[in-house]
């Protein structure tokens, strides 16, 4: 079974490595060009892996360029796997593989479709989600479902913990699914349009700006939703952009939005619209990550810009 693999992110890298280790035949890998990697916070390089395993890796700006379509056509693949790719595939590519094009989406399709599924899952306080493998068609996330595995979301889960959990689930699913496809025993389940709830919009780094007048719960969710591998929630302090990657929510009756209340051994306590948050892992502009107690001192306690 000849497989063409398309991905540009860490999730896809882990899936590809796992597939190769289970002796599936990867004919070609398409990944992001170096100039496009800066646009994706979870981008990954496939160079070393492909070189070590003797697989050709073509870096592209647009998978739908005519030359890329011709390359895929010349390979006559059985299946195309798309595991983390921002561009929709043209029908010219979708119709090429004999057994279809399979994509991944870390939500319980068809309930939630669209962009930035991991951050939105946390922001919307979902208690359960799923990883779905589905057959890519011309619509957006609406093709037949190949496989779906649900998982619980814990109260303190963040983007990093969900990303890792989804990756491990995906590695197990993909081997099972490719084996079934090869054996002709895989399934296709049509999505029920009545189960659709909403389409999630694209998020940008600017969406991570904290409004300190919001409740502590909302701010804490934003921090957890945008932490690594994403750009981080942010505010401004002494004229500099401060990214926040880890914080602890305290439930109390304090309501002093954006005020730096005290410096503790485990971080800096900040007032919100209702309660306080302790900042534990922060980064100022382009400097390397550093502990918040090294950034704030008793001599410069003040307020964040609201």
Secondary structure, 3 states (H helix, E strand, C coil): CEEEEECCEHHHHHHHHHHHHCCCEEEEEEEECHHHHCCCCCECCCHHHHHHHCCCEEEECCCCCHHHHHHHHHHCCCEEEECCCCCCCCHHHHCCCCCCEEEEECCCCCCEEECCHHHHHHHCCCCEEEEEEEECCCCCCCCCEEEEEEEECCCCCCHHHHHHHHHHHHHHHHHHHHHHHHHCCCCCECCCHHHCCEEECCCCHHHHECCCCCCHHHHHHHHHHHCCCCCCEEEEECCEEEEEEEEEEECCCCCCCCEEEEEECCEEEEECCCCEEEEEEEEECCCCCEEHHHCCCCCCCCECCC
